[in-house]
Amino acid sequence: MELFLLEHKKLWRKKSVKISVLLCLVYTVIFGSILSFQWFSFGSSDDYTSAFGNNFDGYEVIRRSQEYSLMVGGKLTDESLQQLVKDYQSMDAAGLEDDLEKTDWTTINSWLGTLYPELSDTGNPRTMISYVDPNKLTDFYERRRSAVEDFLENSGQVGNEKEYLMQMNQNVSEPFHYEWVKGWSEVLGSMVPDLGVVMALFLAIALSSLFAGEWYNNTTSLVLTTQNGWKKVAYAKIFTGIAFTIELFFILLIGNVTSQVFFMGTAGWDMPIQTIKLIAIAPMNMFQAEIYEYAFAFFGAIGFCGVVMLISSAVKSNVLALLFSLAIVYGPMMISEYLPYGVQKALDLIPLVGSGADIFRTNTFNLFGKIIWSPYLLITVPILIGIICIPLTVMRWSRRMKV
């Protein structure tokens, strides 16, 4: 324990680590959450002096939007959908731009395009919600089921795979509970899924020198002569890396969740994720989805930590360790679109390469004849990779130390 505490203190004393944590906190919590809620994403529009075209009033806009969404009574039915569309068209006709901002019109417009394509007028430059006849918006849930089936068939997901996914879809509760969707769409579609990618950069900076730094600082001979020896030092460094990863994650988690609760409260936590993406087949509500996405980032970060430490133990250069660590995450992202689809899915299993937002998709893996929904593997395989890397790190570093 004493050796671990010394290594942990040594890591946090580094200027690069302190700066990395600070920048990560500023980027994800200040810019990615607080300013996004208050300005970038939810501030009212028409401030032409702003680079984002929004006013600094997101808190008030969010509250007005949440209050307006309650008018449908909490249940999404044909009648409530028709009422939402009628209200939008009335506001639009009256030129009430400020009132339009409190509606979920972007979400509702996406529903219309998905479920009622025959009502779309391709020659009309206006959004579909502006001109569609509300009285024709019927059979919402039956149309949704047909849309899911059509999507699966168009994606080549037929036979047992389609049956497997449609079975999941049957567990989605209907009618949907409905409140303001846009806030949760931003949280689950951008804020939380992007957390892992951002963490990867700063984890690589902080941890890539954990082992390689001993060569850079010419302290390898000293490690061999200590009473603890290389093996105990190796495990102390490994636990230090894991502890740092956990600490960084929870610093960001607390900041993001506090910001989210302040701006959005807890309203809408029990809405199904299908209100964000209709053809999603996961029987999850917003709260469950957020837990999954944070768990994805957490386990992925632990897995990535293990990979970075293995690389650090295998090279003698801090720079090479950093570059190889960054390449593990950002390399697959750069080349993924040029690779076969099966290879793309396989690369998503690398720690922090995939996305927690996969819960909105219908991706699957076929392992030994068994179909598995991709989010199950995306949350388990990365941390298994990290665990496997731990003994390999000790073995690799000991070999280099002995040489």
C-alpha positions, 0 to 999 in steps of 0.5 A, spaced: 500 500 500 505 504 501 508 503 494 502 504 491 501 511 495 508 513 493 506 511 485 500 515 486 502 521 489 508 521 484 503 521 478 499 526 480 505 531 481 506 531 474 504 537 471 502 534 464 497 530 469 494 536 472 494 540 466 490 534 462 485 533 468 484 540 468 483 541 460 479 534 460 474 537 466 474 544 462 472 541 455 467 536 458 464 539 463 464 547 462 464 547 454 460 540 453 455 540 459 454 547 462 455 552 456 452 547 452 445 547 456 446 554 457 448 557 450 450 552 445 445 548 444 439 550 448 439 558 448 434 561 444 436 563 437 436 570 433 442 573 437 446 575 431 452 577 435 453 570 438 458 565 434 453 560 435 447 564 434 444 563 441 442 567 447 445 565 453 438 563 456 438 556 456 435 555 463 429 559 461 428 555 454 429 548 457 424 550 463 419 553 458 420 547 453 418 542 459 412 545 461 409 545 454 410 538 453 406 536 459 400 539 455 399 532 452 398 529 458 404 524 459 402 519 454 404 519 446 397 517 442 395 519 435 391 524 438 396 527 442 401 527 436 396 530 432 395 536 437 402 537 437 402 538 430 396 542 430 399 547 435 406 548 431 402 549 425 398 555 429 404 558 432 408 558 425 402 561 422 402 566 427 409 568 426 410 566 434 418 564 433 419 564 440 413 560 442 416 555 436 422 554 440 419 551 446 416 545 442 419 539 440 418 540 433 425 537 430 423 530 434 416 530 432 418 532 424 423 526 424 417 522 427 413 524 421 418 523 416 419 516 419 412 513 419 408 517 414 413 518 408 407 518 403 405 525 406 411 528 405 411 533 399 418 533 396 417 539 392 415 543 399 421 546 401 418 547 408 419 542 414 414 536 414 411 538 420 409 545 417 404 542 412 402 535 413 395 534 415 394 532 422 388 528 421 392 523 417 397 522 423 394 515 425 396 508 427 402 511 430 405 504 433 403 500 428 406 504 423 412 504 428 413 496 428 412 496 420 418 501 420 422 497 424 421 491 420 422 494 414 429 497 416 431 490 419 430 487 412 433 493 408 439 492 412 439 485 411 437 483 418 433 477 416 431 470 419 433 469 426 437 475 426 430 479 425 426 474 430 431 476 435 431 483 434 423 483 434 423 479 440 427 485 444 422 490 440 416 487 443 418 488 450 418 496 449 412 499 453 406 502 449 404 507 449 410 511 450 411 516 456 412 523 453 415 529 455 420 534 453 425 530 448 430 534 446 434 535 452 435 527 453 437 527 445 443 531 446 445 528 453 444 521 450 446 522 443 452 527 444 454 529 451 455 522 454 457 518 448 463 523 447 466 522 454 470 516 452 473 519 446 475 525 450 478 521 456 482 517 451 486 523 449 488 525 456 488 518 459 494 517 454 497 523 456 497 521 463 499 514 463 503 513 457 509 515 461 507 510 467 512 505 465 516 508 459 518 514 464 523 510 468 527 509 462 526 516 460 528 518 467 534 513 467 531 510 474 531 503 471 537 501 475 534 504 481 528 500 481 532 493 480 536 495 487 530 497 491 527 492 496 521 491 493 524 489 486 521 490 479 515 486 480 512 490 486 513 496 483 510 494 476 503 492 480 504 499 484 504 502 477 498 498 474 494 500 480 496 507 480 494 507 473 487 504 474 486 508 480 487 515 476 482 512 471 477 511 476 478 518 479 478 522 472 472 518 470 468 520 477 470 527 477 467 528 470 461 524 472 460 528 478 461 534 474 456 532 468 451 529 472 450 535 477 450 540 471 444 536 467 440 535 474 441 543 475 439 545 468 434 539 466 432 536 473 429 529 472 423 530 468 423 525 463 427 520 466 422 514 464 421 516 457 423 510 452 429 511 448 424 510 442 422 517 443 429 519 440 430 514 435 423 511 433 426 504 430 431 503 436 429 496 439 432 496 446 426 496 451 430 502 455 428 508 458 432 515 458 435 513 465 437 506 464 440 508 457 444 514 461 447 508 466 449 504 460 452 509 456 456 511 463 458 504 464 460 503 457 465 509 458 467 507 465 469 500 463 472 502 456 476 507 460 479 501 464 480 497 458 484 503 455 488 504 461 490 497 461 492 497 453 496 504 455 500 501 460 502 495 456 504 499 451 508 503 456 511 497 458 513 495 451 517 501 449 522 506 452 520 512 449 515 516 452 513 519 445 512 513 442 508 510 448 503 516 447 503 515 439 501 508 439 496 509 445 493 514 441 493 510 435 489 505 438 483 509 439 483 514 433 486 510 428 480 505 427 476 511 427 480 514 421 480 508 417 473 505 419 469 507 413 474 504 408 473 497 411 468 492 411 462 492 415 464 486 419 471 489 420 468 495 423 464 492 428 470 488 430 474 494 431 468 497 435 470 492 441 477 496 442 476 500 448 473 507 447 473 505 440 465 504 439 460 508 442 455 507 448 450 510 443 449 503 440 443 502 444 439 506 439 442 501 433 440 494 431 447 492 430 449 484 432 454 479 432 454 472 431 458 468 435 459 461 434 452 461 431 449 465 437 446 472 435 448 477 440 446 484 440 452 489 440 451 493 446 452 487 450 459 486 447 461 493 447 460 494 455 464 487 456 469 486 451 473 492 452 474 491 460 476 484 459 482 486 454 484 491 459 484 485 465 488 481 460 493 486 459 495 487 466 499 480 467 502 482 460 504 488 462 508 485 468 511 480 464 513 485 458 516 490 463 520 485 467 523 482 461 525 489 459 528 490 466 532 484 466 535 485 459 
